[in-house]
Amino acid sequence: MSELDNQIPSAFDPFADANAEDSGAGTKEYVHVRIQQRNGRKSLTTVQGLKKEFSYSRILKDLKKEFCCNGTVVQDPELGQVIQLQGDQRKNVSTFLIQAGIVNKEQIKIHGF
């Protein structure tokens, strides 16, 4: 029986390191740009982690005008304020945030398929 116990692999969590990084223990705070699939080909782009001193409504207004899409600011109980945009705007949003001087390139994490 002990031979079988040695051969069975233990549970492995591939996201254990990522969760430790994102827990806020480090000095860097990241801005997460994600994509969520809606219906069929429809998708949402969410921007989370911007500093609270920025006006989310002003940033949203500029993003909507720049990329010709609709969007909203959502208040999430766990994540705080999150910007949602229609369509896959991950690259556009990341370049906009860098060019506007809101965040550095190293502070942006782009998630999605």
N, C-alpha and C positions, 0 to 999 in steps of 0.2 A: 504494500500500500504506500510505503514511503517513496518508492520509485515513481509512482504515478503523481504524487504530490510535487516532486521535483520537475516533472515534465510539463505540468500544466502551467502555462504562463500566468503571471499575475495581471491584474487589470492595469492597463496603461492609459493615461490621460494625455493625449497629444496637445491639448490646450492648456496644460498646467503652467508652462512657462509664459504663455501669452496672458493668462489670467493674472499671474504675478506681476507682469509688466504693467498691465492696464489698471491695477488696483489703486494707483495713485501713490505707490511707495516711492517711485522715482521723482526726480525734480522736474521732468518734462511733462507738460500737459498736452495731450494730443487733440487734434480736431479730426473727428471721424466722419468720413464721407461714405455713405452706404447707398446701395440700391436695393429696393424691395419690389418684387414682382407683384403686380395686381392681377388684372384679367387679361389673359392671352398675351398680347405684345405690349400691354400697358405696364408702366413701371413708375416708381417714385424714387426720387433722390433725397436722402435726408442728410443734414449737416448738424452734427452734435459736437459740443465741447468748446464752442466759442466763449471767450471771456464775457463776464456779465456786464462789464462797462461799455460794451458795444451795443448799439441800438439794433436789435434784431429786425425791427420793422424797416429801418432805413437800408440795411443790407439786403433784405428780401426785395425791397422796391427796386434797388439797383440790379439785383440778379434777374428779376422778372423782365426788366426793360432790356437788359443786355442779351438775354438768351431767348426772348420771345416765348415765354412759357408762364404758366400760372403757378402759384405757390401760396403757402401759408406758414404761420408760426404756430406750433402746437405746444401746449404746456403739458409735459409728461411728469407724473409724480416722482418717478425714479431718476430720470435723466435731466429734468429741468426743461428749458426751452429748446425746441428742435425746429429747424427750418426744413420744410418739405417743399420740393419742386416737382413738377410733372416731367416725366421722361427721364432718360439716362443722361444726366448732366454732370457726372463725376469729374471728368477731365476739365470741363468748362469751369466748374465751381472751384476746383483746386487752383487752376491758373488765375482765376479772378481774385481769390483770397491772397495769393502770393503777390500779384501785381498791385493790389490795393494796399499792401503792407499790413494786413490784418494778422497774418501768421507767417512763419518761416516755412520753407520747403520741408525741413526736417520734422516739423510738428504735424504734418498732415499724413493721415493713414487712410488709404482708399481701400474699401472693402467691396466685395461683390464677385460675381461670376465673370 
